[in-house]
Amino acid sequence: MVLRGLIVAGLAAAGLASAAPQPLAIGHSVRGRPIVAYERGDRSAPATLVVGVIHGSEPAGLAVISRLRRMPLPPHVHLWLVPTVNPDGLAAGTRQNAQGLNINRDFMKLETPEGQAFAKLWNDYDPHVGYDLHTSDGSSHGYYLT
Ligand SMILES: [Zn+2]
């Protein structure tokens, strides 16, 4: 562990360490779990926000976020990546948050701390496009973006 730390410190000093995005805490869930975002890419480019999980029973978007956090980005791409805005639901495997509310339907009333955190991210950083990833059990809902 110490050796790894020394190697990382040495690479950083030489400017060779990877520029892994650092998490930005944007809020907390009902049960106090952190909700984090990662910013990557060219900050002068229009921002795209991607949310991996809003329904805790639909975790497939985590793999997308993981890939987007690590892959090389083309020029002029600016991403805001949120692994989950529903960490309590993700931990419990439930669609709703710990209040039993659907965060995906809370963007008008903002009754959930998770919805409030998500709205603050939108208001503070003003992304141009947003993707809210969901997982289907194979049924077709006719909506590909929400
Ligand atoms: Zn969903």
Residues whose N, C-alpha, C, O or C-beta is under 5 A from the ligand:
A	BS01	ZN	H55 E58 H134 T135
